[in-house]
Amino acid sequence: MAGTAAPTVPRKGCSNTALACALDRGRAFLLASQNADGLWPYHPQKPGAPEPTCYALLAVGQEAAARERAIPAIARLVDSVANPAGKFELEWHRSLFLLALSRLGAAPELCRRLSQALLEITVRELNPEIKEFDPSLKGWGWVGGTASWVEPTSYALLALKCSGVRNHPRVQEAERLLLDRPCDDGGWNYGNRIVYGAKLTSNPPTTALAALALQGVPAASEQLKKALSFLRREASSQPSALSVSLAILALDAYRGPAGDLLQLLVRRQSNDGSWRGQIYPTALATLALQAIQERNNAFRIA
């Protein structure tokens, strides 16, 4: 099931800018790490998984051979999600599948099925006596039938909007949920802003995802100013490439500068072209570089 080992991508021989060189090396690592079955693993030569597959495909989708192997593999994963006995049964994976396929303009019938499935997923109703936020608002959970969380709600909104579903009542309610849950410091935590009376602090990756999901929402303008300010303030102190990459993607989606974060991201690239030898952070870093270098932000909603 595993593909060949990712080769070391030399730093020498880059004829363009350092940014373009880092982007090329990141893509080379991802292309070399695709498994024979068309999927990408979290770590090279391991079994494939939905999350790294979708993000890696977004990063290297311009390569026909990789795309032609990956799309049928994703279709098989979608079928396994629909089957309760399947390996990939987490509902939030549907959002990733839809995001990747719709951005590539691939498998329109499959995208339609995924959109419909997302809109039909149910969430658990919360205690109506909760006062810290509006418990009646519904988004999406990690698994169907569970409570709404900020991250899976953001994934679903991004995927649906990128596929053209923007005015559905379920989408609009989920946007209101995100606007109901920000923390006092400007961003978002994983689920709520207060638990058992204790105020929570924002998480940079979650904040970036929520900000991306709220594109095109006029009522979100003031909250987005706070969220982007939080990202500019906090992302550079984060140790993970994931945090920095998502911050770059969110800032770029709103035409904000990300120069210092870009330099930080490039400095963290490993000799083999990856970030920490892992597929998922390498794919996100490559997408961040692609957004700036090629003006092609996979998460920007036109």
BALOBA-1460 file (C-alpha; in Angstrom, 3 decimals):
// residues 302
<rec num="1" residu="m" x="0.000" y="0.000" z="0.000"/>
<rec num="2" residu="a" x="2.871" y="2.363" z="0.654"/>
<rec num="3" residu="g" x="4.559" y="4.351" z="-2.057"/>
<rec num="4" residu="t" x="8.232" y="5.005" z="-2.448"/>
<rec num="5" residu="a" x="10.133" y="6.918" z="0.183"/>
<rec num="6" residu="a" x="10.187" y="10.662" z="-0.246"/>
<rec num="7" residu="p" x="13.580" y="11.709" z="-1.623"/>
<rec num="8" residu="t" x="15.735" y="14.447" z="-0.250"/>
<rec num="9" residu="v" x="15.084" y="17.586" z="-2.279"/>
<rec num="10" residu="p" x="18.290" y="19.608" z="-2.476"/>
<rec num="11" residu="r" x="18.369" y="23.284" z="-1.645"/>
<rec num="12" residu="k" x="20.753" y="24.050" z="-4.476"/>
<rec num="13" residu="g" x="19.622" y="24.756" z="-8.010"/>
<rec num="14" residu="c" x="16.617" y="26.953" z="-7.190"/>
<rec num="15" residu="s" x="16.584" y="29.555" z="-9.932"/>
<rec num="16" residu="n" x="13.676" y="31.586" z="-8.562"/>
<rec num="17" residu="t" x="13.068" y="33.162" z="-5.170"/>
<rec num="18" residu="a" x="13.467" y="31.341" z="-1.877"/>
<rec num="19" residu="l" x="9.677" y="31.192" z="-1.662"/>
<rec num="20" residu="a" x="9.349" y="29.497" z="-5.048"/>
<rec num="21" residu="c" x="12.142" y="27.111" z="-4.146"/>
<rec num="22" residu="a" x="10.440" y="26.138" z="-0.883"/>
<rec num="23" residu="l" x="7.156" y="25.647" z="-2.732"/>
<rec num="24" residu="d" x="8.762" y="23.385" z="-5.350"/>
<rec num="25" residu="r" x="10.472" y="21.305" z="-2.687"/>
<rec num="26" residu="g" x="7.272" y="20.935" z="-0.700"/>
<rec num="27" residu="r" x="5.383" y="19.730" z="-3.753"/>
<rec num="28" residu="a" x="8.173" y="17.305" z="-4.644"/>
<rec num="29" residu="f" x="7.968" y="15.760" z="-1.175"/>
<rec num="30" residu="l" x="4.188" y="15.387" z="-1.465"/>
<rec num="31" residu="l" x="4.329" y="13.861" z="-4.945"/>
<rec num="32" residu="a" x="6.934" y="11.341" z="-3.835"/>
<rec num="33" residu="s" x="4.867" y="10.433" z="-0.764"/>
<rec num="34" residu="q" x="1.646" y="9.460" z="-2.548"/>
<rec num="35" residu="n" x="0.862" y="5.786" z="-1.991"/>
<rec num="36" residu="a" x="0.315" y="3.356" z="-4.835"/>
<rec num="37" residu="d" x="-3.435" y="3.297" z="-4.120"/>
<rec num="38" residu="g" x="-3.679" y="7.056" z="-4.745"/>
<rec num="39" residu="l" x="-3.965" y="8.122" z="-1.103"/>
<rec num="40" residu="w" x="-1.557" y="10.049" z="1.092"/>
<rec num="41" residu="p" x="-0.629" y="8.946" z="4.631"/>
<rec num="42" residu="y" x="0.173" y="11.088" z="7.636"/>
<rec num="43" residu="h" x="3.760" y="9.781" z="7.446"/>
<rec num="44" residu="p" x="5.487" y="8.456" z="4.286"/>
<rec num="45" residu="q" x="5.073" y="4.731" z="3.646"/>
<rec num="46" residu="k" x="2.140" y="4.396" z="6.061"/>
<rec num="47" residu="p" x="-1.506" y="3.641" z="5.155"/>
<rec num="48" residu="g" x="-3.419" y="6.478" z="3.533"/>
<rec num="49" residu="a" x="-5.963" y="8.626" z="5.395"/>
<rec num="50" residu="p" x="-8.598" y="11.205" z="4.382"/>
<rec num="51" residu="e" x="-7.071" y="14.319" z="5.985"/>
<rec num="52" residu="p" x="-3.564" y="14.203" z="4.460"/>
<rec num="53" residu="t" x="-5.020" y="12.960" z="1.162"/>
<rec num="54" residu="c" x="-7.364" y="15.912" z="0.756"/>
<rec num="55" residu="y" x="-4.835" y="18.576" z="1.680"/>
<rec num="56" residu="a" x="-2.026" y="17.012" z="-0.343"/>
<rec num="57" residu="l" x="-4.302" y="16.778" z="-3.365"/>
<rec num="58" residu="l" x="-5.161" y="20.459" z="-3.041"/>
<rec num="59" residu="a" x="-1.440" y="21.234" z="-2.972"/>
<rec num="60" residu="v" x="-0.397" y="19.112" z="-5.981"/>
<rec num="61" residu="g" x="-3.669" y="18.860" z="-7.894"/>
<rec num="62" residu="q" x="-2.107" y="20.539" z="-10.924"/>
<rec num="63" residu="e" x="-0.087" y="17.352" z="-11.465"/>
<rec num="64" residu="a" x="-2.301" y="15.172" z="-13.665"/>
<rec num="65" residu="a" x="-0.838" y="11.811" z="-12.655"/>
<rec num="66" residu="a" x="-1.278" y="12.455" z="-8.935"/>
<rec num="67" residu="r" x="-4.791" y="13.804" z="-9.462"/>
<rec num="68" residu="e" x="-5.892" y="10.887" z="-11.629"/>
<rec num="69" residu="r" x="-4.794" y="8.407" z="-8.964"/>
<rec num="70" residu="a" x="-6.244" y="10.354" z="-6.040"/>
<rec num="71" residu="i" x="-9.778" y="11.133" z="-7.235"/>
<rec num="72" residu="p" x="-10.900" y="7.486" z="-7.629"/>
<rec num="73" residu="a" x="-9.295" y="6.738" z="-4.265"/>
<rec num="74" residu="i" x="-11.337" y="9.523" z="-2.653"/>
<rec num="75" residu="a" x="-14.485" y="8.132" z="-4.280"/>
<rec num="76" residu="r" x="-13.762" y="4.793" z="-2.625"/>
<rec num="77" residu="l" x="-13.310" y="6.530" z="0.732"/>
<rec num="78" residu="v" x="-16.649" y="8.298" z="0.326"/>
<rec num="79" residu="d" x="-18.322" y="4.951" z="-0.205"/>
<rec num="80" residu="s" x="-16.658" y="3.612" z="2.917"/>
<rec num="81" residu="v" x="-17.946" y="6.621" z="4.905"/>
<rec num="82" residu="a" x="-21.464" y="5.777" z="3.762"/>
<rec num="83" residu="n" x="-20.977" y="2.238" z="5.021"/>
<rec num="84" residu="p" x="-21.183" y="2.019" z="8.859"/>
<rec num="85" residu="a" x="-18.642" y="-0.797" z="8.781"/>
<rec num="86" residu="g" x="-16.225" y="1.272" z="6.709"/>
<rec num="87" residu="k" x="-12.856" y="2.371" z="8.012"/>
<rec num="88" residu="f" x="-13.362" y="6.110" z="7.446"/>
<rec num="89" residu="e" x="-16.660" y="6.844" z="9.156"/>
<rec num="90" residu="l" x="-16.088" y="10.242" z="10.788"/>
<rec num="91" residu="e" x="-18.590" y="12.726" z="9.404"/>
<rec num="92" residu="w" x="-16.161" y="15.637" z="9.177"/>
<rec num="93" residu="h" x="-14.211" y="13.767" z="6.513"/>
<rec num="94" residu="r" x="-17.095" y="14.478" z="4.133"/>
<rec num="95" residu="s" x="-16.240" y="18.174" z="4.371"/>
<rec num="96" residu="l" x="-12.616" y="17.510" z="3.428"/>
<rec num="97" residu="f" x="-13.626" y="15.317" z="0.495"/>
<rec num="98" residu="l" x="-16.029" y="17.985" z="-0.771"/>
<rec num="99" residu="l" x="-13.506" y="20.799" z="-0.329"/>
<rec num="100" residu="a" x="-10.783" y="18.994" z="-2.285"/>
<rec num="101" residu="l" x="-12.994" y="17.765" z="-5.112"/>
<rec num="102" residu="s" x="-14.903" y="21.010" z="-5.589"/>
<rec num="103" residu="r" x="-11.692" y="23.054" z="-5.655"/>
<rec num="104" residu="l" x="-10.344" y="20.773" z="-8.375"/>
<rec num="105" residu="g" x="-13.608" y="20.919" z="-10.309"/>
<rec num="106" residu="a" x="-13.703" y="17.123" z="-10.152"/>
<rec num="107" residu="a" x="-16.456" y="14.518" z="-9.761"/>
<rec num="108" residu="p" x="-19.489" y="16.875" z="-9.817"/>
<rec num="109" residu="e" x="-22.010" y="14.125" z="-9.048"/>
<rec num="110" residu="l" x="-19.946" y="12.980" z="-6.089"/>
<rec num="111" residu="c" x="-19.717" y="16.604" z="-4.886"/>
<rec num="112" residu="r" x="-23.500" y="16.885" z="-5.102"/>
<rec num="113" residu="r" x="-23.889" y="13.755" z="-2.978"/>
<rec num="114" residu="l" x="-21.398" y="15.035" z="-0.434"/>
<rec num="115" residu="s" x="-23.097" y="18.437" z="-0.203"/>
<rec num="116" residu="q" x="-26.460" y="16.815" z="0.374"/>
<rec num="117" residu="a" x="-25.032" y="14.452" z="2.972"/>
<rec num="118" residu="l" x="-23.454" y="17.362" z="4.873"/>
<rec num="119" residu="l" x="-26.701" y="19.311" z="4.900"/>
<rec num="120" residu="e" x="-28.541" y="16.293" z="6.271"/>
<rec num="121" residu="i" x="-26.150" y="15.520" z="9.144"/>
<rec num="122" residu="t" x="-27.842" y="16.042" z="12.503"/>
<rec num="123" residu="v" x="-26.315" y="17.410" z="15.694"/>
<rec num="124" residu="r" x="-27.295" y="16.948" z="19.315"/>
<rec num="125" residu="e" x="-29.434" y="19.650" z="20.872"/>
<rec num="126" residu="l" x="-27.862" y="21.372" z="23.867"/>
<rec num="127" residu="n" x="-29.421" y="22.227" z="27.193"/>
<rec num="128" residu="p" x="-31.719" y="25.221" z="26.523"/>
<rec num="129" residu="e" x="-30.845" y="26.632" z="29.955"/>
<rec num="130" residu="i" x="-27.272" y="27.432" z="28.891"/>
<rec num="131" residu="k" x="-26.748" y="31.189" z="29.218"/>
<rec num="132" residu="e" x="-23.132" y="31.691" z="28.082"/>
<rec num="133" residu="f" x="-24.036" y="31.259" z="24.403"/>
<rec num="134" residu="d" x="-27.044" y="30.443" z="22.264"/>
<rec num="135" residu="p" x="-27.578" y="26.675" z="22.651"/>
<rec num="136" residu="s" x="-30.224" y="26.566" z="19.930"/>
<rec num="137" residu="l" x="-27.767" y="27.254" z="17.091"/>
<rec num="138" residu="k" x="-26.627" y="24.230" z="15.106"/>
<rec num="139" residu="g" x="-23.467" y="23.676" z="13.116"/>
<rec num="140" residu="w" x="-21.610" y="20.425" z="12.675"/>
<rec num="141" residu="g" x="-19.895" y="17.985" z="15.016"/>
<rec num="142" residu="w" x="-16.967" y="15.656" z="14.506"/>
<rec num="143" residu="v" x="-19.438" y="12.764" z="14.312"/>
<rec num="144" residu="g" x="-23.115" y="12.935" z="13.371"/>
<rec num="145" residu="g" x="-25.507" y="13.129" z="16.294"/>
<rec num="146" residu="t" x="-23.008" y="14.849" z="18.594"/>
<rec num="147" residu="a" x="-22.756" y="18.511" z="19.623"/>
<rec num="148" residu="s" x="-21.591" y="21.273" z="17.298"/>
<rec num="149" residu="w" x="-17.931" y="22.291" z="17.475"/>
<rec num="150" residu="v" x="-16.143" y="25.232" z="15.896"/>
<rec num="151" residu="e" x="-13.657" y="23.255" z="13.789"/>
<rec num="152" residu="p" x="-16.010" y="20.767" z="12.069"/>
<rec num="153" residu="t" x="-18.504" y="23.603" z="11.580"/>
<rec num="154" residu="s" x="-15.771" y="25.636" z="9.892"/>
<rec num="155" residu="y" x="-14.756" y="22.707" z="7.669"/>
<rec num="156" residu="a" x="-18.352" y="22.153" z="6.585"/>
<rec num="157" residu="l" x="-18.944" y="25.836" z="5.859"/>
<rec num="158" residu="l" x="-15.752" y="26.089" z="3.822"/>
<rec num="159" residu="a" x="-16.585" y="22.996" z="1.805"/>
<rec num="160" residu="l" x="-20.192" y="23.940" z="1.147"/>
<rec num="161" residu="k" x="-19.354" y="27.510" z="0.171"/>
<rec num="162" residu="c" x="-16.534" y="26.398" z="-2.122"/>
<rec num="163" residu="s" x="-18.961" y="24.020" z="-3.818"/>
<rec num="164" residu="g" x="-21.480" y="26.832" z="-4.379"/>
<rec num="165" residu="v" x="-23.860" y="26.175" z="-1.456"/>
<rec num="166" residu="r" x="-23.904" y="29.559" z="0.275"/>
<rec num="167" residu="n" x="-27.473" y="30.623" z="1.013"/>
<rec num="168" residu="h" x="-28.895" y="27.436" z="2.478"/>
<rec num="169" residu="p" x="-30.554" y="27.960" z="5.912"/>
<rec num="170" residu="r" x="-28.209" y="25.398" z="7.442"/>
<rec num="171" residu="v" x="-25.190" y="27.369" z="6.218"/>
<rec num="172" residu="q" x="-26.571" y="30.653" z="7.524"/>
<rec num="173" residu="e" x="-27.354" y="29.153" z="10.936"/>
<rec num="174" residu="a" x="-23.834" y="27.732" z="11.201"/>
<rec num="175" residu="e" x="-22.407" y="31.174" z="10.407"/>
<rec num="176" residu="r" x="-24.464" y="32.588" z="13.277"/>
<rec num="177" residu="l" x="-23.113" y="29.843" z="15.536"/>
<rec num="178" residu="l" x="-19.522" y="30.884" z="14.828"/>
<rec num="179" residu="l" x="-20.382" y="34.519" z="15.510"/>
<rec num="180" residu="d" x="-21.937" y="33.448" z="18.810"/>
<rec num="181" residu="r" x="-18.837" y="31.593" z="20.063"/>
<rec num="182" residu="p" x="-15.708" y="33.824" z="19.839"/>
<rec num="183" residu="c" x="-13.478" y="34.213" z="22.880"/>
<rec num="184" residu="d" x="-12.784" y="37.540" z="24.550"/>
<rec num="185" residu="d" x="-9.261" y="37.707" z="23.091"/>
<rec num="186" residu="g" x="-10.617" y="37.865" z="19.536"/>
<rec num="187" residu="g" x="-10.445" y="34.333" z="18.139"/>
<rec num="188" residu="w" x="-12.068" y="30.971" z="18.698"/>
<rec num="189" residu="n" x="-11.473" y="27.975" z="20.920"/>
<rec num="190" residu="y" x="-12.347" y="24.440" z="19.801"/>
<rec num="191" residu="g" x="-15.968" y="24.562" z="20.877"/>
<rec num="192" residu="n" x="-17.172" y="27.245" z="23.257"/>
<rec num="193" residu="r" x="-15.847" y="30.447" z="24.750"/>
<rec num="194" residu="i" x="-16.696" y="29.586" z="28.333"/>
<rec num="195" residu="v" x="-16.882" y="26.283" z="30.223"/>
<rec num="196" residu="y" x="-18.155" y="25.928" z="33.798"/>
<rec num="197" residu="g" x="-17.867" y="29.673" z="34.198"/>
<rec num="198" residu="a" x="-14.230" y="29.820" z="33.081"/>
<rec num="199" residu="k" x="-13.414" y="31.904" z="30.023"/>
<rec num="200" residu="l" x="-11.352" y="30.090" z="27.393"/>
<rec num="201" residu="t" x="-8.540" y="31.501" z="25.277"/>
<rec num="202" residu="s" x="-8.389" y="31.352" z="21.510"/>
<rec num="203" residu="n" x="-6.526" y="28.736" z="19.509"/>
<rec num="204" residu="p" x="-4.714" y="29.994" z="16.380"/>
<rec num="205" residu="p" x="-5.556" y="27.098" z="13.995"/>
<rec num="206" residu="t" x="-9.220" y="27.109" z="15.053"/>
<rec num="207" residu="t" x="-9.329" y="30.889" z="14.711"/>
<rec num="208" residu="a" x="-7.897" y="30.724" z="11.201"/>
<rec num="209" residu="l" x="-10.414" y="28.071" z="10.137"/>
<rec num="210" residu="a" x="-13.360" y="29.997" z="11.574"/>
<rec num="211" residu="a" x="-12.195" y="33.198" z="9.874"/>
<rec num="212" residu="l" x="-11.914" y="31.372" z="6.544"/>
<rec num="213" residu="a" x="-15.402" y="29.914" z="7.024"/>
<rec num="214" residu="l" x="-16.903" y="33.372" z="7.596"/>
<rec num="215" residu="q" x="-15.816" y="34.783" z="4.248"/>
<rec num="216" residu="g" x="-18.651" y="36.628" z="2.549"/>
<rec num="217" residu="v" x="-20.571" y="37.299" z="5.789"/>
<rec num="218" residu="p" x="-21.082" y="41.073" z="6.236"/>
<rec num="219" residu="a" x="-22.223" y="40.642" z="9.824"/>
<rec num="220" residu="a" x="-18.844" y="39.106" z="10.648"/>
<rec num="221" residu="s" x="-16.728" y="42.132" z="9.680"/>
<rec num="222" residu="e" x="-16.029" y="43.436" z="13.192"/>
<rec num="223" residu="q" x="-15.356" y="39.996" z="14.623"/>
<rec num="224" residu="l" x="-13.038" y="39.197" z="11.720"/>
<rec num="225" residu="k" x="-10.968" y="42.310" z="12.437"/>
<rec num="226" residu="k" x="-10.421" y="40.986" z="15.963"/>
<rec num="227" residu="a" x="-9.664" y="37.467" z="14.732"/>
<rec num="228" residu="l" x="-7.117" y="38.563" z="12.146"/>
<rec num="229" residu="s" x="-5.488" y="40.847" z="14.684"/>
<rec num="230" residu="f" x="-5.246" y="37.871" z="17.047"/>
<rec num="231" residu="l" x="-3.616" y="35.773" z="14.314"/>
<rec num="232" residu="r" x="-1.074" y="38.459" z="13.471"/>
<rec num="233" residu="r" x="-0.272" y="38.784" z="17.161"/>
<rec num="234" residu="e" x="-0.100" y="35.118" z="18.115"/>
<rec num="235" residu="a" x="0.795" y="32.997" z="15.069"/>
<rec num="236" residu="s" x="4.485" y="33.893" z="14.994"/>
<rec num="237" residu="s" x="4.931" y="32.492" z="18.511"/>
<rec num="238" residu="q" x="3.398" y="29.141" z="17.597"/>
<rec num="239" residu="p" x="5.766" y="26.169" z="17.299"/>
<rec num="240" residu="s" x="3.794" y="24.313" z="14.644"/>
<rec num="241" residu="a" x="3.874" y="24.722" z="10.880"/>
<rec num="242" residu="l" x="0.136" y="24.000" z="10.943"/>
<rec num="243" residu="s" x="-0.595" y="27.141" z="12.997"/>
<rec num="244" residu="v" x="1.625" y="29.353" z="10.871"/>
<rec num="245" residu="s" x="0.296" y="27.977" z="7.580"/>
<rec num="246" residu="l" x="-3.348" y="28.388" z="8.502"/>
<rec num="247" residu="a" x="-2.673" y="31.916" z="9.736"/>
<rec num="248" residu="i" x="-1.054" y="32.787" z="6.389"/>
<rec num="249" residu="l" x="-4.010" y="31.325" z="4.482"/>
<rec num="250" residu="a" x="-6.543" y="33.240" z="6.588"/>
<rec num="251" residu="l" x="-4.664" y="36.538" z="6.405"/>
<rec num="252" residu="d" x="-4.205" y="36.170" z="2.652"/>
<rec num="253" residu="a" x="-7.901" y="35.389" z="2.162"/>
<rec num="254" residu="y" x="-8.631" y="38.860" z="3.538"/>
<rec num="255" residu="r" x="-5.702" y="40.453" z="1.661"/>
<rec num="256" residu="g" x="-3.670" y="40.900" z="4.816"/>
<rec num="257" residu="p" x="0.163" y="40.888" z="4.892"/>
<rec num="258" residu="a" x="1.936" y="37.730" z="6.027"/>
<rec num="259" residu="g" x="5.593" y="38.482" z="5.255"/>
<rec num="260" residu="d" x="7.069" y="37.659" z="8.661"/>
<rec num="261" residu="l" x="5.061" y="34.444" z="8.893"/>
<rec num="262" residu="l" x="6.223" y="33.385" z="5.432"/>
<rec num="263" residu="q" x="9.867" y="33.803" z="6.396"/>
<rec num="264" residu="l" x="9.244" y="31.812" z="9.554"/>
<rec num="265" residu="l" x="7.547" y="29.030" z="7.576"/>
<rec num="266" residu="v" x="10.341" y="28.759" z="5.010"/>
<rec num="267" residu="r" x="12.996" y="28.632" z="7.741"/>
<rec num="268" residu="r" x="11.237" y="25.644" z="9.297"/>
<rec num="269" residu="q" x="11.329" y="23.528" z="6.127"/>
<rec num="270" residu="s" x="13.416" y="20.370" z="6.455"/>
<rec num="271" residu="n" x="16.153" y="19.258" z="4.070"/>
<rec num="272" residu="d" x="13.843" y="16.717" z="2.442"/>
<rec num="273" residu="g" x="11.360" y="19.448" z="1.477"/>
<rec num="274" residu="s" x="8.882" y="18.542" z="4.195"/>
<rec num="275" residu="w" x="7.823" y="20.097" z="7.450"/>
<rec num="276" residu="r" x="8.756" y="17.616" z="10.214"/>
<rec num="277" residu="g" x="8.677" y="14.728" z="7.727"/>
<rec num="278" residu="q" x="4.863" y="14.676" z="7.830"/>
<rec num="279" residu="i" x="2.327" y="14.920" z="5.005"/>
<rec num="280" residu="y" x="-0.438" y="16.967" z="6.655"/>
<rec num="281" residu="p" x="1.686" y="19.956" z="7.825"/>
<rec num="282" residu="t" x="3.707" y="19.822" z="4.605"/>
<rec num="283" residu="a" x="0.525" y="20.033" z="2.534"/>
<rec num="284" residu="l" x="-0.750" y="23.011" z="4.531"/>
<rec num="285" residu="a" x="2.626" y="24.758" z="4.333"/>
<rec num="286" residu="t" x="2.718" y="24.168" z="0.587"/>
<rec num="287" residu="l" x="-0.810" y="25.580" z="0.255"/>
<rec num="288" residu="a" x="0.251" y="28.661" z="2.224"/>
<rec num="289" residu="l" x="3.281" y="29.222" z="-0.021"/>
<rec num="290" residu="q" x="1.114" y="28.611" z="-3.085"/>
<rec num="291" residu="a" x="-1.366" y="31.258" z="-1.911"/>
<rec num="292" residu="i" x="1.363" y="33.906" z="-1.778"/>
<rec num="293" residu="q" x="3.751" y="32.846" z="-4.537"/>
<rec num="294" residu="e" x="1.131" y="31.914" z="-7.154"/>
<rec num="295" residu="r" x="-1.790" y="34.008" z="-5.882"/>
<rec num="296" residu="n" x="-3.813" y="30.821" z="-5.629"/>
<rec num="297" residu="n" x="-5.379" y="30.437" z="-2.196"/>
<rec num="298" residu="a" x="-7.330" y="27.180" z="-2.129"/>
<rec num="299" residu="f" x="-9.346" y="28.515" z="0.825"/>
<rec num="300" residu="r" x="-10.371" y="31.869" z="-0.627"/>
<rec num="301" residu="i" x="-14.062" y="32.044" z="-1.504"/>
<rec num="302" residu="a" x="-14.624" y="34.345" z="-4.458"/>
